[in-house]
Amino acid sequence: MRKDRMIPDRPKAHRRLLSPSDDDPLSGVANLFDVAMVFAVALLLAIVTYYSLPELLSAQDEVTLVKNPGQPNMEIIKKKGLKLEKYRMTLKTLGGEGTRLGTAYRLKSGEVVYVPEAGPEAPEEMREE
């Protein structure tokens, strides 16, 4: 700066404006990416919390979800540990040989209750003698 006037010298003013941090025009993009990642993780946690399904984040828990129950496009999603299985319902009728495992009852409330039949592999208290 000149002593007689309070005007900065031209070369010093230009050096201050063109500091090394201003050389890279893409330096702000990295910060935007970090903010987007934090936002995505926060959104994912908010959705899991909203649906009260923190079990989806745990590797040990087992979860079964039914999408569109009773509709032709019904899906069952099962999570066992880290493995996800997705089943789609179809209108096809299957046939074959097998053993009867139990009976299912539909209650007035719409719930379905499965009652297993007592067989040789059933616990003692369920076996009929």
C-alpha positions in Angstrom: 0.0 0.0 0.0 1.1 3.5 -0.7 1.5 5.6 2.4 0.0 8.8 0.9 -3.2 6.9 -0.2 -5.0 3.9 1.2 -5.2 2.2 -2.2 -3.7 -1.3 -2.4 -1.1 -2.0 -5.0 -2.4 -3.8 -8.1 -0.1 -6.8 -8.1 -0.8 -7.7 -4.4 -4.6 -7.4 -4.9 -4.4 -9.8 -7.8 -2.3 -12.3 -5.8 -4.9 -12.3 -3.0 -7.7 -12.9 -5.4 -5.9 -15.8 -7.2 -4.8 -17.7 -4.2 -3.9 -21.4 -4.7 -7.2 -22.6 -3.3 -9.0 -20.8 -6.2 -7.0 -22.5 -8.9 -9.3 -25.6 -9.0 -12.8 -24.7 -10.3 -14.1 -28.2 -9.3 -13.1 -27.9 -5.6 -16.7 -27.1 -4.6 -18.1 -30.2 -6.4 -16.5 -32.6 -3.8 -18.3 -30.7 -1.0 -21.6 -31.1 -2.9 -21.0 -34.8 -3.2 -20.4 -35.1 0.5 -23.5 -33.2 1.3 -25.6 -35.4 -1.1 -24.2 -38.6 0.5 -25.1 -37.4 4.0 -28.6 -36.4 2.8 -29.1 -39.9 1.2 -28.1 -41.7 4.4 -30.3 -39.5 6.5 -33.2 -40.0 4.2 -32.7 -43.8 4.3 -32.6 -43.8 8.1 -35.7 -41.6 8.2 -37.7 -44.0 6.0 -36.6 -47.0 8.1 -37.6 -45.2 11.3 -40.9 -44.0 9.9 -42.0 -47.6 9.0 -40.7 -48.8 12.4 -38.4 -51.4 10.8 -35.0 -51.0 12.4 -34.7 -54.8 11.9 -33.8 -54.1 8.3 -30.5 -52.6 9.4 -29.5 -55.5 11.6 -27.7 -58.5 10.0 -29.1 -61.0 12.6 -32.8 -60.2 12.5 -35.3 -62.0 10.2 -38.1 -59.9 8.7 -41.1 -60.8 6.4 -43.0 -58.1 4.5 -46.2 -58.6 2.6 -46.9 -56.0 -0.2 -50.4 -55.6 -1.5 -52.0 -58.4 0.6 -54.9 -60.2 -1.1 -54.2 -58.5 -4.5 -53.2 -60.2 -7.7 -49.8 -58.5 -7.5 -49.1 -59.5 -3.9 -45.4 -60.0 -3.0 -43.7 -61.5 0.0 -40.2 -60.2 0.9 -38.2 -62.2 3.4 -34.9 -61.1 5.0 -32.8 -63.7 6.7 -29.5 -62.1 7.9 -28.1 -60.4 4.9 -30.1 -62.5 2.3 -33.2 -61.1 0.7 -35.8 -63.3 -1.0 -38.7 -62.0 -3.0 -41.8 -64.1 -3.9 -44.5 -63.0 -6.3 -47.9 -64.6 -6.2 -49.5 -66.0 -9.3 -52.9 -67.3 -10.3 -51.4 -70.6 -11.5 -52.6 -73.8 -9.7 -49.9 -76.2 -8.8 -50.3 -79.9 -8.2 -48.2 -82.7 -6.9 -47.6 -85.1 -4.1 -46.9 -84.0 -0.5 -47.9 -84.2 3.1 -50.5 -82.1 4.9 -48.8 -79.7 7.3 -51.7 -78.0 8.9 -54.8 -75.9 8.5 -55.2 -72.2 8.0 -58.2 -70.2 9.3 -59.3 -66.7 8.2 -60.7 -64.8 11.2 -63.5 -62.2 11.0 -60.8 -59.5 11.4 -59.2 -60.7 8.2 -56.2 -62.2 9.9 -55.1 -65.7 8.8 -54.0 -68.2 11.5 -52.0 -71.3 10.7 -52.4 -74.3 13.0 -49.8 -77.0 12.3 -50.8 -80.6 12.5 -49.2 -82.8 15.1 -46.8 -85.1 13.4 -43.7 -87.2 14.4 -41.5 -84.1 14.2 -43.9 -81.9 16.3 -43.0 -81.1 19.9 -44.4 -83.5 22.5 -47.1 -81.1 23.8 -48.7 -80.9 20.3 -48.7 -84.6 19.5 -52.0 -86.5 19.9 -51.9 -89.9 21.4 
